Amino acid sequence: MKYTVLAAALALGMGGTGLDRWIETTELPSLTPAVSATVLDRNGTLLRAYQVESGLWRLPVTAAQVDRDYIALLLAYEDKRYREHGGVDMRAMLRAAWSSARAGRIVSGGSTITMQVARLLEDAPTRSVRAKLRQIRLALALERRLDKDAILDLYLTLAPFGGNIEGVRAAALTWFGKEPGRLTPAQAALLVALPQSPEGRRPDRHPGRARAARDRVLARAVGAGTLPPGDARAARTEAVPVVRRGFSQSAAHLADRVRVANGAVRTTLDATVQGELETLLRERARALGPAVSAAVIVADHDTGEILARVGSADLMDTRRKGFIDMSRALRSPGSTLKPLIFGLAFEQGLAHPETLIDDRPTVFGRYAPLNFDRQWYGTVSIRKALHLSLNIPAVAALEGVGPARLVARMRRAGARPVLQDAPGLAIALGGLGMTLHDLVQIYAAIARGGEGLVLRESMPCPAYDAGSARMVDDCTKRNEAPDNVGGSPVSAPVLTPEAAWQVADILAGAPVPGAAARETLAFKTGTSYGHRDAWAVGFDGRHVIGVWLGRPDGAPSPGILGLETAAPVLFEAFARVKPVPDPLAPAPRSVLRLPNADLPPPLRRFRARSAPAARQTAPAIAFPPDGATLDWETGDPLALKVGGGAPPFRWLVDGAPLTADPFARQVAMTPQGPGFLSIAVIDATGQAARARIRVE
């Protein structure tokens, strides 16, 4: 303390002109210290924070964001005349020196908040006259360069609170798990006391010292008239925190992409919804296996704002590869593109929801798709075909629509599909790469009556807390990036309003999984080849949600299915977003709502307009070939295969009918014994093929 008084006397003993010149020529350190990058939700709630380069947690904060009672306690305890002095309070210094001299030890300091800021900015010792003189000079210079509020903001940002915690905001989150805007008197008093001895009073290591220091602050506040005695007594009964809390890591993948150095980014996310869905995915993934991950996106399809985005089931789980953002990973979308395919068929006048279409074994060139359950359902309506997610009708519709047109509309919706070759019919069943974000974009367009809307996850630049011109530039560049330009319709519609409504109407009537009961929810599921991906995407009148389940490494996950596994998560996600769904949009006045019998003749049965009338080739027995001799084990069946022709097929062996699936192109028969066999197959047109073989 004697050094402090001596230094102050030397500084203030200069002549007026000399003192003024001494202050004006002071070289100031940077007045914009590095702060933790923070990512906030739409309401300013902290989603994730990052350490500064030195490993410190130092979150941006201003006095306006801090509880008023804390500010009052701070000034009453540390610097009563803060608003009056010019950086150095000689009365406080002399009083501190006199008290210390009488006690024979340092009882209290005489440093003002401005002097403490000066020390914190340079992180310099103050035990020598020279160091103290530098602190005083810097404090006086700060008072000339900054106003009182700005200096107080620096203190609130830089004050040490134990370990690698600096600043009152980081301290409030660490010790109390809350923002500093609403503190109890006990919490405020502890935060006032900690910076005086941040390590000696750390509540997790020295709770007794922390409590004693807190109570001294409360006592002085009562003496200064800042705190009523009753409030102080109640505050003394409050427990001191003994556990250091971790900082939020919510929306971790998104935060890594949008954060900017030394500033805060406000996103469109809702912290409550985000937290609910992170918990949901963590619970569901754990029940599905140690390597299974999950992702979900929730968006408001009216505004284009993404309200929640969870990229993995557990960020820190290495077995699930939680560090991979599966909401942006390229995967096979399975059957989730079928609604858009049929929507294009409706738009082009090729079909209607009640149009009949065949679900039979069909070969499209060299492509012979099968249904997921390897069964055939004969002639069904397109409505039923989409409900059952039948593959043959979807591929037939895509052949009529054209794969290139489908890809173009996907891109128009804002999706970015990745294809290895030119678009082919296999994309109807997931033969391309897409992300969960892409699918949510497409379904948002269907929900909006065919009008696409680019989704966004960052607020416009004016909502950001810009700490520097560089940050403003970063904000501008970020909002110019394709992922963040959103909230406005795309240049051309993805579907006509009539076609979009027809698709939504079909999806709203789809069978729901298990005991789920969700009115006015239109949804579609999908499972990619080999059970590698399970999808569920749906919407109501306001929100669209997409769910993905699977293994990030692309390995199969037997038992994970779109309808049975992903759809229940989708329905639960909607329930957590809001208890009551918004109704779907009403039908456009121009939409055609008729049963099949009343449809115009061209719409009663599906036939692609762009496809020429198919020439029916004659059937041919592909195996066994005519004249073949086969080695045969007694009792084993022989495979009979037919190529060409039109199902249904009738098989004859030595003139006797063979009982077999008439729509199958491969059947089995068991010979009665060695010898010659005469095999014949007759197709639906009456054309036949024959083969004579020998069995040994």
Steps between C-alpha positions, in 0.01 A plus 500: 500500500788736566604453138154599390495820703854589398428444134180700518680783672771502234244497222270764640784714628597598148405839381169530318659532157749222563231269634276571206779428251597186693145368476443598137819327381413173670523200272185297553474123457225360282163605636320214321629188676435166334176345619355156457313447176140431594208360305154601620147393426231729358429646846862553601534179705852358493527185290876460495809692602866457403818572694726780390846407376652508849253236616288745697124509517433871454151565371394840361285696745389853575362661814156510340500118499589469868274507804471854640542377856835347407617832357385677816682250725812524284520877518418507871775250575769590249461865402235716668597814308543329164267744329682798652877449481716529191663158530682533831324547837755660735255495792461126468876452472576705810227323698632161394856597590393626846298184569785277393750694712285466811445129445860427405379321187312580181136531598359636175624635171451841355484404135204631307314290247677702230839412650401135514402516134838653422672209675279241330556647154877465533500203738793665679622479864443801729741432785756766404473878488569492128226241433251686716588826329432338163163377627404848623612662176301248295194546721508876452541456126213254484269751665580747222454251217194309621186584689415338833266243348764379254758465779252308712430271205872424477510408868197276465671329206853461645462448875640159610268252671721195553673258268459598136179695564503871425211741493178502695299326229733202480508492881120502536468216251784303662396531864124538472406367156319821409552828321598795725184694422312361800711419805399446860669729756714205615611425145573865427703534821709192419579635153607830657733319742669252264718737290689617811643149545375286215702190586491529879122538498403255227177351632568155354833480685461734798126526576562626854714791383254576223210514748694724741596741222144507371365578846745790538366649178146462631592666830659796328200532271274526804728762650494701180123479480516306176331187637227472767613305812225241450614424145857465622399253774310293248793511258739361765290184522542427129745223420822576316538302173760228531490365144628676191253471214590445137399736223215417265590301189154508346477509120870419493534422130310807386693717745830382356390617156353840581721628781724800448805600697458753779126538466152360548287349226124487541338204326139421416502202737274470802711381796206325666405303189866427428554362849185287487600340171861441604365308799253309282763387249744401773236280664381338177849434363612332822206263473598407143860401556847634588593606146170659395476876461213731412427845361199729486413837348197709596407796283220753479394465136318832519813706576775261394661513846659184637389462863708195590783311338653196670786344306566192712361302791792581731780738411754337733419135419781374277329164438213687335744738330313785662742753354346442153211729411254254348254776413744597223638158407429358155284188528255302287150644555323168444132551416472857622503646146186314392263784604682742271497246215125453523453874547670559166278234342192683637634833376558371147157341475642149489321385811261582784503365858220259402662389173549124486853374448646150480730359765632196319845369410624743236829547320592856401770440241758317710359627829273254684407651838331304777279615785656525844300199625549314169125469455270628226167673552352492151296797385478776764423871510792737509376609843539146628828453316644800685353387833663158454815657349489260205806512276371393158233776482754762608752393236225489236393852595859621485540346155205713389616814682863468403792467747661823378183695580492351851859605568432848362203544734703377795760764425229759455383418853848582629630143527840397365475136392823325407495247214782287366353481150219654299164481679342156467194320626688368805478842663131425567615251763790699644771458237671834569654691790300748705510657844232530763510874437421433132197289585365756745536764225296287259225420750483865604419583138221240492364636829497852354281403207794439268681827570861432599666689782870494580535417868736703717658459840664839559333827583565799272814701577333780701412246770865414559715643778778642289821566688700626207481598135648162415210327666255702294685384191489139623127534559446630148702217347320242709158624396610491137587131532246265339416324827392822667318693232140422584158622589399589143327287236700335223475640149250244367251263662598144579146372439172655403271574799259228386769232473657600833162480674427159349832367628440648846150354508635153426778527759255623764304177461798266528485229768669624819760291684397301805280690743589843361200723446575833336227672306579725203857372474615410149805275501706251300758248608785332319761230551809490282651188347649264757331673796769767503267798546156540654313822419180673601402845374171673571320830533189665634367847420803678649798273560696241307720244676746248360650205690791274405619187683789271414874448535728785392750249357237377251485148639161324495277532806267195485165572657516876444215594267344826394144422611579295809802691632529850355128586481440465878787744557340738249167492681664549837702791361179671386350443845801665664497796264136578579208315658241584235578482126411772254244393239618430149417744224156464339462365149533748213167566332633367170607159631321198352347288780321203342490122539668293233175422318427869448847598382560585133587176316874584460532532879328178597802279431860614496698512178796732459434743216865527410546123478426338163276195493715214617563221253430175678775248437421130497589302810817295500612238748823644635578193713538218445585547132351267243704179462685539831606205716489576873663321791231456760497391863189297582242716677658835414288757308602638162472872418299599194547854367315694231609813317283732293128444469228652713386366835307313622677184389381137491758221524455147365733208574439198279160654423395528867439846657761610754372673812704823530472878540363616160677837529840360589765467232675226693323196639609162636398144413615162625540222241349160569829339409773485235400518138375741237271795585295721269456852642268767361403853613206704368471874563197730531481553122496128423853487368698197611856373533617139535811313606587130517766399751655188649537447874769259621 
